[in-house]
């Protein structure tokens, strides 16, 4: 009789352990499928880089914008992104950006934007090439949280001398 009782308790223990393991596994699966990372305020660090320090007049200026989120939470996407290109003669070129990036993940470095500028200024049919000079590209993020200070990089446009 004691042997049968031990067998019954072993079965009951085995069933209880299996049920507990199933509940834990199912709970973990539901949690991971429904978990939404917390979001919070910035600031984030913006990094602006060009592919080279100087360009010939008329050459495409390739630039990339990186966002470094050093926070312990995701930072919501900005609703506005401002690009401004200025030279020392106070000429300004604005680039419009309409598609906001995804949320910046916690402790991440995200390639936020890759683009190029054709060195033209003006609107419509009145677009002309900018003059050779040193230029500064400044990027500012705006939206529901403080994104921190704008970032910039400087590059040179050299005269395109024809032989």
C-alpha positions as CSV (number, residue, x, y, z in Angstrom):
1,X,0.0,0.0,0.0
2,X,2.8,2.4,0.8
3,X,4.4,1.6,-2.5
4,X,1.2,2.5,-4.4
5,X,0.8,5.7,-2.4
6,X,4.4,6.7,-3.3
7,X,3.6,6.0,-7.0
8,X,0.5,8.2,-6.9
9,X,2.4,11.0,-5.2
10,X,5.2,10.7,-7.8
11,X,2.6,11.0,-10.6
12,X,0.9,14.0,-8.9
13,X,4.3,15.7,-8.4
14,X,5.2,15.0,-12.0
15,X,1.8,16.4,-13.2
16,X,2.2,19.5,-11.0
17,X,5.7,20.2,-12.2
18,X,4.6,19.8,-15.9
19,X,1.7,22.1,-15.3
20,X,3.9,24.7,-13.6
21,X,6.4,24.6,-16.4
22,X,3.7,25.0,-19.0
23,X,2.2,28.0,-17.2
24,X,5.7,29.6,-16.9
25,X,6.5,28.9,-20.6
26,X,3.1,30.2,-21.7
27,X,3.4,33.3,-19.5
28,X,6.8,34.1,-20.9
29,X,5.5,33.7,-24.5
30,X,2.5,36.0,-23.9
31,X,4.8,38.5,-22.2
32,X,7.3,38.6,-25.0
33,X,4.6,38.9,-27.7
34,X,2.8,41.7,-26.0
35,X,5.8,43.6,-24.4
36,X,6.1,47.2,-25.5
37,X,9.4,48.8,-24.6
38,X,9.0,51.9,-22.4
39,X,9.6,55.3,-24.1
40,X,10.8,58.4,-22.4
41,X,12.4,61.7,-23.1
42,X,15.8,62.4,-24.7
43,X,18.1,64.0,-25.2
44,X,19.8,62.0,-27.9
45,X,23.1,62.8,-29.6
46,X,23.0,63.7,-33.3
47,X,26.0,63.0,-35.5
48,X,26.3,64.5,-39.0
49,X,28.9,63.2,-41.4
50,X,29.8,63.6,-45.1
51,X,31.6,61.0,-47.1
52,X,34.5,63.3,-47.8
53,X,35.8,66.8,-46.6
54,X,35.5,68.6,-50.0
55,X,33.6,68.4,-53.2
56,X,34.0,70.0,-56.7
57,X,31.3,72.5,-57.6
58,X,28.3,70.6,-59.1
59,X,29.3,67.3,-57.4
60,X,26.7,65.5,-55.2
61,X,27.4,66.1,-51.4
62,X,26.6,62.8,-49.7
63,X,25.7,63.0,-46.0
64,X,24.5,60.7,-43.2
65,X,22.8,61.5,-39.9
66,X,23.2,59.1,-37.0
67,X,21.3,59.3,-33.7
68,X,22.9,57.9,-30.6
69,X,20.4,57.1,-27.8
70,X,22.2,56.7,-24.5
71,X,19.0,56.5,-22.5
72,X,17.8,53.3,-20.8
73,X,14.5,53.6,-22.7
74,X,13.3,54.1,-26.3
75,X,13.0,57.8,-27.4
76,X,10.0,58.5,-29.5
77,X,10.5,59.6,-33.1
78,X,10.7,63.3,-33.9
79,X,7.9,65.0,-35.7
80,X,10.2,67.5,-37.5
81,X,13.7,67.4,-38.9
82,X,15.4,70.5,-40.0
83,X,18.3,70.6,-42.4
84,X,20.1,73.8,-43.0
85,X,23.2,74.4,-45.2
86,X,25.0,77.7,-44.7
87,X,28.2,79.2,-45.9
88,X,30.2,82.0,-44.5
89,X,28.4,84.5,-46.7
90,X,25.1,83.6,-44.9
91,X,23.5,81.8,-47.8
92,X,21.0,79.2,-46.6
93,X,19.6,76.1,-48.3
94,X,16.8,74.2,-46.6
95,X,16.1,70.5,-47.3
96,X,12.6,69.2,-46.5
97,X,12.2,65.8,-44.8
98,X,8.8,64.3,-44.4
99,X,9.2,60.6,-43.2
100,X,10.1,60.4,-39.5
101,X,12.4,57.5,-38.4
102,X,11.3,54.7,-36.2
103,X,11.6,55.0,-32.4
104,X,15.3,55.2,-31.3
105,X,15.9,52.1,-29.3
106,X,17.6,52.3,-25.9
107,X,21.4,52.3,-26.0
108,X,21.5,52.3,-29.8
109,X,23.3,54.1,-32.7
110,X,20.8,54.4,-35.5
111,X,21.5,55.4,-39.1
112,X,18.7,58.0,-39.2
113,X,19.0,59.5,-42.7
114,X,21.2,59.1,-45.8
115,X,20.9,61.6,-48.5
116,X,22.7,63.9,-51.0
117,X,22.6,67.5,-51.9
118,X,23.1,68.6,-55.5
119,X,24.6,72.0,-54.5
120,X,21.6,73.9,-55.9
121,X,19.8,76.8,-54.2
122,X,16.7,78.6,-55.2
123,X,13.2,77.4,-56.2
124,X,11.6,76.1,-59.3
125,X,13.4,77.0,-62.5
126,X,15.5,79.6,-60.6
127,X,17.8,76.9,-59.1
128,X,21.5,77.6,-59.4
129,X,24.7,76.0,-58.2
130,X,26.1,77.5,-55.0
131,X,29.5,79.2,-55.2
132,X,32.7,77.6,-54.0
133,X,33.1,78.2,-50.3
134,X,33.1,76.4,-46.9
135,X,29.6,75.1,-46.0
136,X,28.0,73.9,-42.7
137,X,25.2,71.4,-42.6
138,X,23.1,71.7,-39.4
139,X,20.5,69.1,-38.4
140,X,17.9,69.8,-35.7
141,X,15.2,67.3,-34.4
142,X,12.0,68.5,-33.0
143,X,8.8,66.9,-31.5
144,X,7.2,65.5,-28.4
145,X,10.5,65.4,-26.3
146,X,13.7,67.3,-26.0
147,X,16.1,65.8,-28.6
148,X,19.1,67.8,-27.5
149,X,21.4,70.2,-29.3
150,X,21.6,70.4,-33.1
151,X,24.6,68.8,-34.8
152,X,26.6,70.0,-37.8
153,X,29.5,69.2,-40.0
154,X,31.5,71.4,-42.3
155,X,32.7,70.7,-45.9
156,X,34.2,72.6,-48.7
157,X,33.0,73.2,-52.2
158,X,36.0,73.8,-54.6
159,X,35.8,75.4,-58.0
160,X,35.3,72.9,-60.8
161,X,38.2,74.0,-63.1
162,X,37.9,72.8,-66.7
163,X,41.2,72.2,-68.6
